[in-house]
């Protein structure tokens, strides 16, 4: 490698944590965004982005971050499940009917396993949407016109 070796993901994460401690949130966000663009499955970077966007009161970016994290994680889980089924076809076929009758398969016929991290993100997403809806209602309150006395 040349003199400018690539900074590892772990080093980037450590730098971002330090920036957070110094309350340099915008700079930390840039690093976390860089991490998740290179590794969409980095749970820690996604979590820190969610926290920072909340601190920065940027609900739209927090929403985008949660949706992006959920999508990436769901795709990974689905891909892993398909790979396992493909390499364990006999076992998968034998257990599919039982799993289906027990309600253990999703609408795509795959195991309906809900990862703990994914569950937490979905709860966070639901709460954020509720907060955003409440905030939108507050801004849409009718403005009372002043009544002139004659």
C-alpha positions as CSV (number, residue, x, y, z in Angstrom):
1,X,0.0,0.0,0.0
2,X,1.0,3.6,-0.6
3,X,1.6,6.2,2.0
4,X,-2.1,7.1,2.1
5,X,-3.6,3.9,3.4
6,X,-7.3,3.6,3.5
7,X,-8.9,4.4,6.9
8,X,-10.7,1.4,8.3
9,X,-14.4,1.4,9.1
10,X,-13.5,1.0,12.8
11,X,-11.2,4.0,12.7
12,X,-13.9,6.1,11.0
13,X,-16.4,5.0,13.7
14,X,-14.0,5.9,16.5
15,X,-13.4,9.3,15.0
16,X,-17.2,9.9,14.7
17,X,-17.7,9.0,18.3
18,X,-15.0,11.5,19.3
19,X,-16.7,14.2,17.2
20,X,-20.0,13.4,19.0
21,X,-18.3,13.8,22.4
22,X,-17.2,17.3,21.2
23,X,-20.7,18.0,20.1
24,X,-19.6,18.3,16.5
25,X,-22.6,16.5,15.3
26,X,-22.6,17.5,11.6
27,X,-19.1,16.3,11.2
28,X,-19.9,13.0,12.9
29,X,-23.0,12.6,10.7
30,X,-20.8,12.9,7.5
31,X,-18.5,10.1,8.8
32,X,-21.5,7.8,9.8
33,X,-23.1,8.4,6.4
34,X,-19.8,7.4,4.7
35,X,-19.7,4.2,6.8
36,X,-23.2,3.2,5.9
37,X,-22.8,4.0,2.3
38,X,-19.8,1.6,2.2
39,X,-21.4,-1.0,4.6
40,X,-25.2,-0.7,4.6
41,X,-25.3,-3.4,7.3
42,X,-23.3,-1.4,9.9
43,X,-25.9,-1.4,12.8
44,X,-23.8,0.8,15.0
45,X,-23.4,3.6,12.4
46,X,-27.1,3.4,11.6
47,X,-28.0,3.7,15.3
48,X,-25.7,6.7,15.8
49,X,-27.2,8.4,12.7
50,X,-30.7,8.0,14.1
51,X,-29.7,9.5,17.4
52,X,-27.8,12.4,15.8
53,X,-30.6,13.3,13.5
54,X,-33.0,13.3,16.5
55,X,-30.6,15.6,18.3
56,X,-30.4,17.8,15.2
57,X,-34.2,17.8,15.0
58,X,-34.1,16.6,11.5
59,X,-37.0,14.2,11.4
60,X,-36.9,13.7,7.6
61,X,-33.3,12.5,7.7
62,X,-34.0,10.3,10.7
63,X,-36.9,8.8,8.9
64,X,-34.8,8.2,5.8
65,X,-32.0,6.6,7.9
66,X,-34.4,4.2,9.6
67,X,-36.1,3.2,6.4
68,X,-32.7,2.7,4.7
69,X,-31.4,0.6,7.6
70,X,-34.6,-1.6,7.8
71,X,-34.5,-2.2,4.1
72,X,-30.8,-3.2,4.0
73,X,-31.2,-5.5,7.0
74,X,-34.4,-7.1,5.6
75,X,-32.7,-7.8,2.3
76,X,-29.8,-9.4,4.1
77,X,-32.0,-11.6,6.2
78,X,-34.0,-12.6,3.1
79,X,-30.9,-13.3,1.1
80,X,-29.5,-15.5,4.0
81,X,-32.7,-17.4,4.3
82,X,-32.9,-18.1,0.5
83,X,-29.3,-19.3,0.5
84,X,-30.0,-21.6,3.5
85,X,-33.1,-23.0,1.8
86,X,-31.2,-23.5,-1.5
87,X,-28.3,-25.4,0.2
88,X,-30.7,-27.4,2.5
89,X,-33.5,-28.1,0.1
90,X,-34.5,-31.4,1.6
91,X,-34.7,-30.1,5.2
92,X,-36.5,-27.0,4.0
93,X,-39.1,-29.0,2.1
94,X,-39.7,-31.3,5.0
95,X,-40.2,-28.5,7.5
96,X,-42.1,-26.1,5.2
97,X,-45.6,-27.6,5.7
98,X,-45.2,-27.7,9.5
99,X,-43.8,-24.2,9.6
100,X,-46.7,-23.0,7.4
101,X,-49.4,-24.6,9.6
102,X,-47.8,-23.0,12.7
103,X,-47.8,-19.6,11.1
104,X,-44.0,-19.4,11.0
105,X,-43.7,-18.3,7.4
106,X,-44.3,-14.9,6.0
107,X,-46.3,-14.0,2.9
108,X,-43.3,-14.9,0.7
109,X,-43.1,-18.4,2.2
110,X,-39.9,-17.7,4.1
111,X,-39.3,-18.0,7.8
112,X,-40.9,-15.1,9.6
113,X,-38.0,-14.5,11.9
114,X,-37.9,-11.0,13.3
115,X,-34.4,-9.9,14.3
116,X,-34.1,-8.0,17.5
117,X,-32.4,-5.0,15.9
118,X,-34.9,-4.9,13.1
119,X,-37.8,-5.0,15.7
120,X,-36.3,-2.0,17.5
121,X,-35.9,0.0,14.3
122,X,-39.5,-0.7,13.4
123,X,-40.7,0.5,16.8
124,X,-38.5,3.6,16.4
125,X,-39.9,4.1,12.9
126,X,-43.5,3.9,14.2
127,X,-42.8,6.4,17.0
128,X,-41.1,8.8,14.7
129,X,-44.0,8.7,12.3
130,X,-46.4,9.4,15.2
131,X,-44.3,12.4,16.3
132,X,-44.1,13.7,12.7
133,X,-47.9,13.4,12.3
134,X,-48.5,15.3,15.6
135,X,-46.1,18.0,14.6
136,X,-47.8,18.4,11.2
137,X,-51.2,18.7,13.0
138,X,-49.8,21.5,15.2
139,X,-48.7,23.5,12.1
140,X,-52.1,23.0,10.4
141,X,-54.2,24.6,13.2
142,X,-56.5,27.3,11.7
143,X,-55.4,30.8,12.3
144,X,-58.2,32.9,13.9
145,X,-58.8,36.1,12.1
146,X,-59.1,39.2,14.2
147,X,-62.7,40.5,14.5
148,X,-63.0,44.2,13.8
149,X,-65.4,46.2,15.9
150,X,-67.4,48.8,14.1
